[in-house]
Amino acid sequence: MNIPSKDLFNLIRSLSMNEKQYFKKYSSIHTDSADKNYLRLYYEIEEQARTGEVYDEVKIKEKFKGEKFAKQFHVTKNYLYDLILKSLASQHSHASDLTELYLIISSIHELFERGLFFQCDKLIKKGKKVAYKNEYFQELLRLLNYEQMVERQNYSSLNSKSKKYENTDTFNEVRKVTEMLNNYQDYMKLGRKAGIIMRRNLNSGEIKEFRDLIKNPLFKSETKALSYKAKMIYFFVKGQYYGEIGDPEKHFELSKHHFEFMESHPERIHENINQSVSVLHEILETCAQSNRVEDHGKYLNRLKKFYEARNDRYLKNIRHDIYQYYFIHLLLQAFLTGEIKKKSDTLMKLESDLPLYENKISRNSRLNIFYLLSEFYFLMRDYKKALYYINFIINCKESEEILELYILSAFMNLLIHYELKNFETVESLSRSLQYFVKKNKKLDKFNFDLLELLKELLLADNKKEELKAFNYYIYKEKKNEQISNKDYLVFLHVLKQWIKTKIS
């Protein structure tokens, strides 16, 4: 059975009110007024999107059953999809600095051909301002070329003894811009290589390849990057490297510096808003990984500002990222500080909004949120709700690909069943989990000790023996604090809070 594509539905749902109004005007001008079936389809899909329904193509086809265009429904869908994209391109074309720059360069060419050299000067200055602001180096070189051509024409039209238009500054400027362009291209090349490495599951050989790349002189210092765009690549690649080799301290410092660098250029905030949010997420990840509770709270407040402004037009395309990052890190903050009940109302409100963003959140992020929610409800002692989210992860075929998350989910499953007094289930699942972690070479001291604790708890006949098992586990784990994996660190916080309730 063919599953209907949701692309058109998701596109219509992403439109702002202004974009919807513009589309209706645009379509009335640029299409045949006799054929408006695509508009009827648009209104039906818009209604489903507006009311928060999931896309129901069967329902729409049923409504138009018997009509001529319904026999070629896919044709109308594709036409509508393309028309919306054209409408968006038309609406936002005026907002592009690059479009404006191309028009300026084209106008300079026309003025130059007509010998209106003094008028060219005004446009060259205007164009250079736009080009420098956005670091459009290639366009800037074209403008400098026109500037030199205009200078030559102006100079030749004056007395040869006059020095008024004999200007060597443009030659130096061309050298400087060429150097910046070449430097940016070099960083682009290194960034592309790093991207190829990061897309693979890194083994020791690929980590060495990444290390060799970082040894390139361009990554020695940010001063080697001569432009804003080159510095952005420098910070990103070096930050990813520290993340891959498991150095949370250096990753934190570099990500923090990256964010401060972007904030020092407020004129580019809209251009790089998605990177600002992504870097904030990285800072918060490294804070959780290195147990920087205070810093985590500080940067979470910065992310909260983006969340509160998520409906602003300039944040529209990354609304789902802001939501998922804020939700994940508010959950992490609750675990790190132990303020589960204090943050419970806010977290439950965020949980209720999950269906609005679910289609745009990646599978891995969704599984991560479900796992954190299971921990949250476990500490809230709502074991049925905790089990609901854990079962979703364990029963998802793809979850085994995220090995550590799957193992932690299996442990959470054991703790939940223990609290539900399903002791036979705990015993059976413990054996299965031990076999699984052995098979995948993940039976380290932390996992082994936790499995041993569960065995001891199942053998305990009374509260005194249960308390003895918990205390012995605490004694052993004091020697096992060197955990750098963020998910395990969070699980350890949850585990400690659970044990605390059991022994108090």
C-alpha positions in Angstrom: 0.0 0.0 0.0 1.4 3.4 -1.0 1.6 5.9 1.9 0.5 9.4 0.8 3.3 12.0 0.9 2.9 14.6 3.7 5.3 17.1 2.0 2.5 19.4 0.8 0.7 19.2 4.2 3.9 20.0 6.1 4.7 22.9 3.7 1.2 24.4 4.1 1.4 24.0 7.9 4.7 25.9 8.0 3.3 29.0 6.3 2.8 32.2 8.3 -0.4 34.2 8.1 1.4 36.8 5.8 2.7 34.0 3.5 -0.8 32.5 3.2 -2.3 35.8 2.2 0.5 36.5 -0.2 0.0 33.0 -1.8 -3.7 33.7 -2.4 -2.8 37.0 -4.2 0.1 35.5 -6.1 -2.0 32.5 -7.3 -4.8 34.8 -8.5 -2.3 36.8 -10.7 0.0 34.0 -11.9 -2.5 31.2 -12.7 -5.4 30.5 -15.0 -8.5 31.9 -13.3 -10.7 29.2 -14.9 -8.9 26.4 -13.1 -9.0 26.8 -9.3 -9.1 23.2 -8.2 -5.6 23.5 -6.7 -7.0 26.3 -4.5 -9.9 24.1 -3.3 -7.3 21.5 -2.4 -5.2 24.1 -0.6 -8.1 25.2 1.6 -8.9 21.6 2.5 -5.3 20.8 3.5 -5.0 24.2 5.3 -8.1 23.4 7.4 -6.6 20.0 8.4 -3.3 21.8 9.4 -5.1 24.6 11.2 -7.2 22.3 13.4 -4.1 20.2 14.3 -5.2 17.1 12.5 -2.8 14.6 11.0 -2.8 14.6 7.2 -5.8 12.5 6.0 -5.6 12.2 2.2 -8.4 9.6 2.1 -10.8 12.1 3.7 -9.8 14.8 1.1 -10.2 12.4 -1.9 -13.6 11.3 -0.6 -14.7 15.0 -0.6 -13.7 15.5 -4.2 -14.9 12.0 -5.3 -16.4 12.1 -8.8 -14.8 15.3 -9.9 -12.5 15.3 -12.9 -9.3 16.5 -11.2 -9.7 13.8 -8.5 -8.7 11.2 -11.1 -5.3 13.0 -11.3 -5.0 14.0 -7.7 -1.2 13.7 -7.6 -0.9 16.2 -10.5 -2.9 18.8 -8.6 -0.9 18.2 -5.5 2.4 18.6 -7.3 1.2 21.8 -9.0 0.0 23.3 -5.7 3.4 22.4 -4.1 5.4 24.0 -6.8 3.1 27.1 -6.8 3.6 27.6 -3.1 7.4 27.4 -3.4 7.3 30.0 -6.3 5.1 32.3 -4.1 7.6 32.1 -1.2 10.5 32.8 -3.5 8.7 35.8 -4.9 7.6 37.1 -1.5 11.1 36.9 0.1 13.3 37.8 -2.9 13.3 41.5 -2.0 14.7 40.6 1.4 17.9 39.0 0.1 21.1 41.2 0.3 22.6 39.0 -2.4 19.7 39.7 -4.8 20.1 43.4 -4.1 23.9 43.1 -4.8 23.3 41.4 -8.1 21.0 44.3 -9.1 23.6 46.9 -8.1 26.3 45.2 -10.1 24.0 44.9 -13.1 23.1 48.6 -12.8 26.8 49.6 -12.5 27.5 47.7 -15.7 24.7 49.6 -17.5 26.0 52.9 -16.2 29.5 52.1 -17.2 28.5 51.1 -20.7 26.8 54.5 -21.1 30.0 56.3 -19.9 28.2 57.6 -16.7 31.3 57.0 -14.5 30.6 59.4 -11.7 27.2 57.7 -11.2 28.9 54.4 -11.0 30.9 55.6 -8.0 27.8 56.0 -5.9 26.5 52.5 -6.7 30.0 51.0 -6.1 30.1 52.4 -2.6 26.6 51.1 -1.9 27.4 47.7 -3.3 30.7 47.4 -1.3 28.8 48.2 1.9 26.4 45.3 1.3 29.3 43.0 0.1 31.5 43.7 3.2 28.6 43.3 5.6 27.8 39.8 4.2 31.4 38.8 3.2 30.4 38.2 -0.4 34.0 38.1 -1.5 33.6 37.2 -5.1 31.0 39.9 -5.7 33.3 42.3 -3.8 36.1 41.6 -6.3 33.7 42.4 -9.2 32.9 45.7 -7.5 36.6 46.5 -7.0 37.2 45.6 -10.6 34.6 48.2 -11.7 36.1 50.7 -9.2 39.5 50.3 -10.9 37.9 50.6 -14.3 36.0 53.8 -13.3 39.2 55.2 -11.7 41.1 54.7 -15.0 38.4 56.3 -17.0 38.2 59.3 -14.7 42.0 59.6 -14.6 42.3 59.5 -18.4 39.7 62.2 -18.8 41.7 64.7 -16.6 45.0 66.3 -17.1 47.7 63.7 -16.9 49.5 65.7 -14.2 46.5 65.5 -11.8 46.9 63.0 -9.0 43.2 63.2 -7.9 42.2 59.8 -9.3 45.6 58.1 -9.1 44.6 55.8 -6.3 46.6 52.7 -5.2 44.3 51.8 -2.4 42.0 49.7 -4.5 45.0 47.5 -5.5 45.8 46.8 -1.8 42.1 46.2 -1.2 41.9 43.6 -4.0 44.9 41.8 -2.4 43.2 41.9 1.0 39.9 40.6 -0.3 41.6 37.9 -2.4 43.5 36.7 0.7 40.2 36.6 2.7 38.5 34.7 -0.1 41.3 32.1 -0.3 41.4 31.8 3.5 37.6 31.2 3.6 37.9 28.6 0.8 40.7 26.8 2.7 38.4 26.6 5.8 35.5 25.5 3.6 37.6 22.6 2.3 38.7 21.5 5.8 35.1 21.9 7.0 33.9 19.6 4.2 36.5 17.0 5.1 35.5 17.2 8.8 31.9 16.7 7.8 32.7 13.6 5.8 34.6 12.2 8.9 31.8 13.1 11.3 29.1 11.4 9.2 30.8 8.0 9.8 30.7 6.1 13.1 34.1 7.0 14.3 36.6 4.3 15.1 40.2 4.8 16.3 41.4 5.2 12.7 38.9 7.9 11.9 39.6 9.7 15.2 43.3 9.8 14.1 42.2 11.2 10.7 40.2 13.9 12.5 43.2 14.6 14.8 45.5 15.0 11.8 43.0 17.4 10.2 42.9 19.5 13.5 46.7 19.7 13.4 46.4 21.9 10.2 48.0 25.3 11.0 44.6 26.9 10.3 43.2 25.3 13.5 46.1 26.5 15.7 44.3 29.8 16.6 41.1 31.6 15.6 43.3 34.5 14.5 44.2 32.3 11.5 40.6 32.8 10.3 40.5 36.1 8.5 36.7 36.6 8.2 33.5 36.0 10.2 32.5 33.0 8.0 36.0 31.4 8.3 35.9 31.8 12.1 32.5 30.2 12.3 34.0 27.1 10.5 37.0 27.2 12.9 34.8 27.1 16.0 32.4 24.5 14.7 35.0 22.0 13.5 37.2 22.3 16.5 34.2 22.0 18.8 33.0 18.9 17.1 36.5 17.4 17.4 36.6 17.9 21.2 33.1 16.4 21.3 34.2 13.3 19.4 37.3 12.6 21.5 35.3 13.0 24.7 36.9 16.2 26.1 34.0 18.0 27.7 36.1 20.8 29.3 37.7 21.9 26.0 34.4 21.4 24.2 32.6 23.6 26.7 35.2 26.4 26.5 35.3 26.4 22.7 31.5 26.3 22.4 31.2 29.1 24.9 33.7 31.2 23.0 31.8 30.4 19.7 28.5 31.6 21.2 30.2 34.8 22.6 31.7 35.4 19.2 28.3 35.2 17.5 26.7 37.5 20.2 29.5 40.1 19.5 28.1 40.4 15.9 24.4 41.2 16.5 24.1 42.5 13.0 24.4 38.8 11.8 22.0 37.3 14.4 19.2 36.6 11.9 21.6 35.1 9.4 23.0 32.6 12.0 20.1 32.2 14.3 20.0 28.4 13.8 23.8 28.2 14.6 23.3 30.3 17.7 20.6 27.8 19.0 22.7 24.8 18.0 25.8 26.1 19.8 23.7 26.8 22.9 22.5 23.2 22.7 26.2 22.0 22.5 27.2 24.2 25.5 24.3 22.7 27.5 25.3 19.2 26.5 28.9 19.7 27.6 27.6 21.2 30.9 25.6 18.1 31.6 28.5 15.9 30.6 30.9 17.6 32.9 28.4 18.2 35.7 28.5 22.0 35.4 25.1 22.5 37.1 25.4 26.3 37.6 26.6 26.9 34.0 23.8 24.6 32.7 21.2 26.8 34.5 22.8 30.0 33.1 22.8 28.9 29.5 19.4 27.2 29.8 18.0 30.7 30.7 19.6 31.9 27.4 17.8 29.1 25.5 14.6 30.0 27.3 14.6 33.4 25.7 14.6 31.8 22.3 11.8 29.4 23.4 9.7 32.4 24.6 10.3 34.1 21.2 9.8 30.9 19.1 6.7 32.3 17.3 8.7 35.3 15.9 8.9 35.2 12.2 12.7 34.9 12.1 12.6 31.8 14.3 9.9 30.0 12.3 12.1 27.6 10.5 13.9 26.4 13.7 10.9 26.4 16.1 11.0 22.6 16.4 14.7 22.7 17.3 14.2 25.3 19.9 11.4 23.3 21.4 13.3 20.0 21.5 16.5 21.5 22.9 14.6 23.5 25.6 12.5 20.4 26.6 15.6 18.1 26.7 17.7 20.5 28.8 14.9 21.5 31.2 14.5 17.7 31.9 18.3 17.4 32.4 18.3 20.5 34.7 15.5 18.9 36.8 17.7 15.7 37.2 20.9 17.6 37.8 19.4 19.8 40.5 16.9 17.3 41.9 14.1 19.8 41.3 11.7 17.3 39.7 8.5 18.4 41.4 9.3 22.1 41.2 9.7 21.8 37.4 6.9 19.2 36.8 4.2 21.6 35.7 6.4 23.2 33.0 7.7 19.8 31.9 4.1 18.4 31.5 3.1 21.5 29.5 6.1 20.9 27.2 5.1 17.2 27.0 1.6 18.2 25.9 3.1 20.2 23.0 5.1 17.3 21.7 2.5 16.3 19.0 2.8 19.8 17.4 6.5 19.3 16.7 6.8 15.5 16.4 6.9 15.4 12.6 9.9 17.7 12.4 12.0 16.2 15.3 14.4 13.5 14.3 13.9 9.9 15.3 16.9 9.9 17.6 15.8 13.2 19.3 12.3 11.8 19.8 13.7 8.6 21.4 15.9 10.7 23.6 13.0 12.8 24.8 10.9 9.7 25.5 13.8 8.2 27.5 14.2 11.4 29.6 10.4 11.5 30.2 10.5 7.9 31.4 13.1 9.0 34.0 11.0 12.0 34.9 7.9 10.0 35.5 9.9 7.3 37.3 11.1 9.9 39.9 7.5 11.3 40.0 6.5 7.7 40.9 4.1 7.5 38.0 5.4 4.1 37.0 2.8 3.4 34.4 3.6 6.6 32.5 7.3 5.8 32.8 6.7 2.3 31.4 4.7 3.7 28.5 7.7 5.7 27.2 10.2 3.0 27.9 8.1 0.4 26.1 8.0 2.7 23.1 11.9 2.8 23.0 12.4 -0.9 23.6 9.8 -1.9 21.0 11.2 0.5 18.4 13.3 -1.6 16.0 15.7 1.3 15.3 16.5 2.0 19.0 19.1 -0.9 19.1 21.1 1.2 16.7 21.6 3.8 19.5 23.2 1.2 21.7 23.9 3.1 24.9 20.3 4.6 24.9 18.9 1.2 24.4 20.9 -0.3 27.3 19.9 2.5 29.6 16.3 2.1 28.6 16.6 -1.6 29.4 17.9 -0.7 32.9 15.1 1.8 33.4 12.7 -0.9 32.4 14.1 -3.2 35.1 13.8 -0.4 37.8 10.2 0.4 36.8 9.2 -3.3 36.9 10.9 -3.6 40.3 8.8 -0.7 41.7 5.7 -2.3 40.2 6.7 -5.5 42.1 6.9 -7.5 38.9 9.9 -9.5 40.3 9.7 -12.4 37.9 9.8 -10.0 35.0 12.8 -8.3 36.5 14.6 -11.6 36.9 13.9 -12.7 33.3 14.8 -9.3 31.8 18.0 -9.1 33.9 19.2 -12.3 32.3 18.4 -11.1 28.8 20.1 -7.7 29.4 23.2 -9.3 30.8 23.5 -11.5 27.7 22.8 -8.4 25.4 25.5 -6.2 27.0 28.0 -9.1 27.0 27.3 -9.7 23.3 27.8 -6.0 22.5 30.9 -5.8 24.7 29.3 -3.2 27.0 29.5 -5.2 30.3 31.7 -2.6 32.0 31.9 -2.1 35.8 28.9 0.3 36.0 26.6 -2.1 34.1 27.8 -5.1 36.0 27.4 -3.5 39.4 23.9 -2.4 38.6 22.9 -5.9 37.4 24.4 -7.3 40.6 22.4 -4.8 42.7 19.1 -6.0 41.1 20.0 -9.6 41.8 20.7 -8.8 45.4 17.4 -6.9 45.7 15.5 -9.9 44.2 17.1 -12.1 46.9 16.4 -9.8 49.8 13.7 -11.1 52.1 13.2 -8.0 54.1 13.9 -4.3 54.3 17.1 -4.8 56.2 18.6 -7.0 53.4 17.3 -4.5 50.8 19.0 -1.6 52.7 22.3 -3.6 52.9 22.2 -4.2 49.1 21.7 -0.5 48.4 24.5 0.6 50.8 26.9 -1.9 49.4 26.1 -0.6 45.9 26.7 3.0 47.0 30.1 2.0 48.5 31.2 0.4 45.2 30.0 3.2 43.1 32.0 5.8 45.0 35.0 4.3 43.3 33.3 4.4 39.9 32.6 8.2 39.4 34.7 8.6 36.2 31.8 8.5 33.8 32.1 10.9 30.8 29.0 9.8 28.8 26.3 12.4 29.3 23.4 9.8 29.2 25.1 7.6 31.8 25.7 10.7 34.0 22.1 11.7 33.9 21.0 8.1 34.6 23.4 8.1 37.6 21.7 11.2 39.0 18.3 9.5 38.6 19.7 6.3 40.1 21.1 8.2 43.1 17.8 10.0 43.7 15.9 6.7 43.5 18.3 5.0 46.0 18.1 8.0 48.3 14.3 7.5 48.5 14.8 3.8 49.2 17.2 4.2 52.1 15.8 7.3 53.7 
